[in-house]
Amino acid sequence: PLLSRMNDLEVLEIDCTRISGRALSEHESLRLRRLSANKCPISVHALSMLKDLSGDYLQSLSLAGCHYLNKESIKILGSLENLRELNLSGCQGLCGNDMIEFKDVQWRFMRVLEITGIRGMSQQIADFLNSSFWRKKLIVSQ
């Protein structure tokens, strides 16, 4: 309920809290430009709601260590056309093969994609992503 009273909220940092997507969905006019929700219980469903509410506005999204994200999240993230920065480092529900889903994404403004600590990330996948994201900063480690 506190978030729902913040009508002009554009930047939200809730790292390492128990705030979930449910709290975000209670804000009917959420128009975030930047969300940092590292190590929060953000689910695929919450990500879908975030896309519906703030998808046209969201430029920076940090979800490092969010363990509930999975391959389905990649499709939702790929539809956020205005993203400039995305951090998925250490998301245990994702694996290297899931990252290949980013190959068809047409982010016009993406500048930084950080995916360190993703299990099963091979050098072959990292090289593939680097070739797909040329002229962008891709931070990958195995």
CORRATA-V730243 format. One record per helix or strand of 3 or more residues. SS is the DSSP state (hx for helix, st for strand). FROM is the first residue (numbers start at 1). TO is the last residue. If there is no record, write none. Layout:
ss: <SS/SS>
from: <FROM/FROM>
to: <TO/TO>
This chain:
ss: <hx/st/hx/st/hx/st/hx/st/hx/st/hx/st>
from: <3/11/21/34/44/60/71/85/96/112/123/137>
to: <5/13/25/36/54/62/78/87/104/114/132/139>
